[in-house]
Amino acid sequence: MFGLRVRRGALVLTLALACPAAAAMGAGQASAQQAPAGSKANLLATGKSLFEDQRYEESIQTLSAALLTPGASKEERIEIYRYLAYNYITLSQTDEAEAAVRGLYCIDPDFTLAATESPRFRDFFAATKKKWEDEGRPGLVTEAVPVQPVTLKHVSPAQWQKDHEIDLSGQLDDPGHRVAGVEVKYRTGSQGKFTSLAARLRNGRFRAVLPAPAVQPPLVEYYIEAQDAGGLPVALRGDASAPLRIAVPNPEAGGNLFASPWFWAGSAAVVGGVVAAILLSTKSSSSPSQQQGAPTSHVVVVIGP
């Protein structure tokens, strides 16, 4: 979303893809991969709040998740596109802003911003609507039309070593050829905004490498977003409200296997079926030859069923 830029000539293609998708999502016809943790209303409210707090990139990430959540009403989709446009206009990402505004007018060609809105927003919406109408209103939705969903397949690693790159890859099932790019959004830990990383996309497969400095204890969070030609999301694996997680153990917490909390955490999970015993025996002999040596001690650790 942040790394993509679309040429002016590609905007018609963008709307041809984005507008029917918006209508279909409103009817609940979204990909099975798109399942954020929060409800549509909660994601929309959070996206608005983040915009008001001037956290524009985080607002875009949250609204993108809302856009792909099935079951939205027409009014909710309009609000999502409106605030996506506000964010992009504020960030001077003109092409993405125009795609969002056109997506809004595709589902409500009579929409008008309130007179109390910023003149910057009103002027941009008006100019974009005029261009859209001059082009013959491409992508205008008159009824809910079926759209071929995009399926994003990816297996997340459970654990990774500190300060080592993480190679992420997966596959796209895109029968409608809607996907123009794939981005991985990642962060160290569970707080703060996500950093965007463009993935390499070829023949339906994508690959991205998370940089080693970002791989730090206790974990790395990320999600994957497939985008259309206008930078709008069409499929997700994870999202900003429910990202995927990779555990990153801290090697400085212990120097060996038995000192590692990861070992004992795993052992605790099966404690009901494990018996641990420490047997200490001291052997000494009364024979003169053995009495000349020091007593011997044997410590045996038995871990087993």
C-alpha positions in Angstrom: 0.0 0.0 0.0 2.8 2.4 0.8 5.3 1.1 -1.8 2.9 1.0 -4.7 2.3 3.7 -7.2 0.0 3.3 -10.2 0.3 5.2 -13.5 -2.6 7.4 -14.6 -3.5 5.0 -17.4 -3.9 2.1 -15.0 -6.7 3.8 -12.9 -9.5 2.5 -15.2 -8.2 -1.0 -14.7 -8.1 -0.3 -10.9 -11.7 0.6 -10.8 -12.8 -2.2 -13.0 -11.3 -4.5 -10.4 -12.0 -2.6 -7.2 -15.7 -1.6 -7.7 -17.3 -5.0 -8.4 -15.2 -6.4 -5.6 -16.7 -3.8 -3.2 -20.2 -4.8 -4.2 -19.5 -8.5 -3.8 -18.0 -8.0 -0.4 -21.1 -6.2 0.7 -23.0 -9.3 -0.2 -20.7 -11.4 1.9 -18.7 -12.9 -1.0 -15.2 -12.5 0.3 -12.3 -14.9 0.4 -12.1 -17.4 3.2 -8.7 -16.1 4.0 -10.1 -12.7 5.1 -11.1 -13.2 8.7 -10.0 -10.4 11.1 -10.5 -10.7 14.8 -12.7 -7.7 15.3 -16.1 -6.9 13.7 -16.5 -4.7 10.7 -18.0 -1.9 12.9 -15.1 -2.1 15.4 -12.4 -2.0 12.7 -14.1 0.9 11.1 -14.4 2.8 14.4 -10.7 2.0 15.1 -9.7 3.2 11.7 -11.5 6.5 12.2 -10.0 7.0 15.6 -6.5 6.3 14.3 -7.0 8.9 11.6 -8.2 11.5 14.1 -5.0 10.7 16.1 -2.9 11.4 13.0 -1.7 7.8 12.9 -2.4 7.6 9.2 -0.5 4.4 8.3 -2.1 2.4 11.1 -5.5 3.8 10.1 -4.9 2.5 6.5 -3.9 -0.9 7.8 -7.0 -1.2 10.0 -9.4 0.1 7.3 -7.9 -2.3 4.8 -8.8 -5.2 7.1 -12.4 -3.7 7.4 -12.6 -3.5 3.6 -12.1 -7.3 3.3 -14.4 -8.3 6.1 -17.6 -9.8 4.6 -21.1 -8.6 5.4 -20.6 -4.8 5.3 -23.5 -2.6 4.5 -23.4 0.0 1.7 -23.0 2.8 4.3 -20.1 1.0 6.0 -18.3 0.5 2.7 -18.7 4.2 1.8 -17.2 5.2 5.2 -14.3 2.8 4.7 -13.5 4.3 1.3 -14.0 7.8 2.6 -11.5 7.4 5.4 -9.0 5.5 3.2 -9.2 8.5 0.8 -8.7 10.9 3.7 -5.6 9.1 4.9 -4.1 8.9 1.4 -4.8 12.6 0.7 -3.1 13.6 3.9 -0.1 11.4 3.1 0.0 12.9 -0.5 -0.4 9.5 -2.0 -2.5 10.8 -4.9 -3.0 7.6 -6.9 -4.2 5.5 -4.0 -6.5 8.4 -2.9 -8.0 8.6 -6.3 -8.6 4.9 -6.4 -10.4 5.0 -3.0 -12.6 8.0 -4.1 -13.5 6.2 -7.3 -14.3 3.1 -5.3 -16.7 5.1 -3.2 -18.4 6.7 -6.2 -18.8 3.3 -7.9 -21.2 2.3 -5.1 -22.8 5.7 -4.5 -22.4 8.1 -7.5 -24.5 10.8 -5.7 -22.3 10.9 -2.6 -21.3 14.4 -1.5 -19.0 15.5 1.3 -20.4 17.7 4.0 -19.6 21.4 3.7 -17.9 21.2 7.0 -15.2 18.9 5.7 -11.7 20.2 4.9 -11.6 22.1 1.5 -8.6 20.0 0.6 -10.8 16.9 0.9 -13.8 18.4 -0.9 -11.7 19.7 -3.8 -10.0 16.4 -4.3 -13.3 14.4 -4.2 -14.9 16.9 -6.6 -12.0 16.7 -9.1 -11.9 13.0 -9.0 -15.6 12.7 -9.5 -15.5 15.0 -12.5 -12.7 12.8 -14.1 -14.6 9.7 -13.3 -17.8 11.1 -14.9 -15.9 12.4 -17.9 -14.6 8.8 -18.5 -18.2 7.5 -18.5 -18.4 6.3 -14.8 -16.3 3.2 -15.3 -17.0 0.5 -12.7 -20.4 1.9 -11.6 -22.2 -0.8 -9.7 -25.9 -1.1 -10.4 -26.3 -4.4 -8.7 -24.3 -6.8 -6.6 -22.1 -8.7 -9.1 -20.2 -11.9 -8.4 -16.5 -11.5 -8.1 -13.9 -14.3 -8.1 -12.2 -14.2 -4.7 -8.4 -14.2 -4.2 -7.1 -16.9 -2.0 -3.7 -16.3 -0.2 -1.9 -19.4 1.1 1.0 -19.1 3.5 2.3 -21.3 6.4 3.8 -19.2 9.2 6.9 -20.6 11.0 6.3 -21.1 14.7 9.8 -20.0 15.9 12.9 -18.3 14.5 16.4 -17.5 15.7 17.3 -14.0 16.8 19.1 -11.7 14.3 18.4 -14.1 11.4 16.4 -13.2 8.3 13.0 -14.8 7.9 12.2 -16.1 4.5 8.4 -15.9 4.0 6.7 -17.3 0.9 3.3 -18.4 -0.3 0.9 -18.9 -3.1 -2.0 -16.9 -4.6 -5.1 -18.3 -6.3 -6.2 -15.4 -8.4 -8.6 -16.6 -11.2 -9.7 -13.0 -11.9 -6.2 -11.6 -12.2 -7.0 -9.0 -9.7 -3.6 -8.9 -7.8 -1.0 -6.4 -8.9 1.3 -6.8 -5.8 1.8 -8.4 -2.4 3.1 -6.6 0.7 4.2 -8.0 4.1 3.5 -5.7 7.0 5.8 -6.5 10.0 6.9 -5.2 13.4 9.1 -6.3 16.3 7.0 -7.1 19.3 3.3 -6.4 19.6 3.2 -2.6 19.8 3.7 0.2 17.3 3.0 0.5 13.6 3.8 -2.1 11.0 6.6 -1.6 8.4 5.7 -2.4 4.8 7.8 -4.7 2.7 7.1 -5.4 -1.0 7.2 -9.1 -1.8 8.4 -10.5 -5.1 5.5 -11.9 -7.1 5.9 -14.3 -10.0 3.7 -17.0 -11.5 1.3 -17.0 -8.6 3.9 -17.3 -5.9 5.3 -14.6 -3.6 8.4 -14.3 -1.5 9.7 -11.7 1.0 12.6 -11.7 3.5 12.1 -10.0 6.9 15.4 -8.3 7.8 17.5 -9.7 10.6 17.5 -6.6 12.8 13.7 -6.9 13.1 13.9 -10.5 14.4 14.2 -9.9 18.1 12.8 -11.5 21.2 10.1 -12.1 22.2 8.3 -12.2 18.9 7.8 -10.8 15.4 4.2 -10.0 14.2 3.2 -9.7 10.6 0.5 -10.1 8.1 0.4 -10.4 4.3 -1.7 -8.3 2.0 -2.5 -8.9 -1.7 -3.4 -5.6 -3.5 -5.0 -4.6 -6.7 -3.5 -2.1 -9.2 -4.7 0.9 -7.1 -3.1 -0.4 -3.9 -6.4 -1.5 -2.3 -6.4 -4.9 -0.6 -8.1 -7.9 -2.2 -6.9 -10.7 0.2 -5.2 -11.0 3.6 -3.4 -13.6 5.6 -3.7 -12.1 9.1 -4.3 -8.4 9.5 -3.4 -5.4 11.7 -5.8 -6.4 14.5 -4.9 -10.2 14.4 -1.4 -10.5 13.0 0.5 -13.8 12.5 3.2 -14.3 15.2 6.7 -15.9 15.2 8.3 -16.6 18.5 11.9 -15.5 18.9 13.6 -17.0 22.0 16.3 -15.0 23.8 19.5 -17.0 23.8 20.9 -14.8 26.6 18.3 -16.0 29.0 20.1 -19.3 29.4 23.1 -21.1 28.0 21.8 -24.6 27.5 18.6 -26.6 26.8 17.7 -27.1 30.4 18.1 -23.4 31.2 15.8 -22.4 28.3 12.2 -21.5 29.2 11.1 -22.9 25.8 12.2 -26.4 27.0 10.4 -26.2 30.3 7.3 -24.7 28.7 7.1 -27.7 26.3 7.7 -30.1 29.2 4.9 -28.5 31.2 2.4 -29.2 28.5 2.9 -33.0 29.0 3.6 -33.0 32.7 0.6 -35.3 33.3 2.3 -38.1 31.3 5.9 -37.6 32.4 7.7 -38.8 35.5 11.0 -37.2 36.5 13.2 -38.8 39.1 16.7 -38.1 40.5 18.5 -41.0 42.0 21.5 -40.4 44.1 23.6 -43.3 45.4 26.9 -43.3 47.1 28.9 -46.5 46.8 31.7 -47.4 49.1 33.5 -50.6 49.7 35.0 -52.1 52.8 37.8 -53.8 50.8 41.3 -52.3 51.4 41.7 -51.6 47.7 38.5 -49.5 47.4 39.0 -47.7 50.7 42.1 -46.1 49.3 39.9 -44.2 46.7 37.3 -41.5 47.3 33.7 -42.6 47.5 31.9 -42.3 44.1 28.5 -40.6 43.6 26.2 -41.2 40.6 23.4 -38.7 39.6 20.9 -40.1 37.2 18.2 -37.9 35.7 15.4 -39.9 34.2 12.7 -38.2 32.1 10.2 -40.5 30.6 6.7 -41.9 30.7 
